[in-house]
Amino acid sequence: MTTTALEQELKEMIIETLELEDVTPEDIDPNEPLFVEGLGLDSIDALELGLALQKRYGITLESEAESSRQHFANLKSLAALVESRRQK
């Protein structure tokens, strides 16, 4: 399975934004959960990622919306969100 350029960009953004010093882009599986298990991120990380997405891609998410949780489920769903918002 190949990683798309957007997925690679998002991996790097996650590592940089959250200052994950012991994590490399290769460590982030696009299908693994970003929160709790998988990468192990928490709600503070979600807020920081939300701000980074807004700054970099102009994407605004409602923090309490169920759809936001779905978008942050894993890297693939986050990439799909960015891709869909780019096309609008």
Secondary structure as UniProt FT lines:
FT   HELIX           5..17
FT   TURN            18..19
FT   TURN            21..22
FT   HELIX           25..27
FT   TURN            30..31
FT   TURN            38..39
FT   HELIX           43..57
FT   TURN            63..64
FT   HELIX           66..71
FT   HELIX           75..86
//
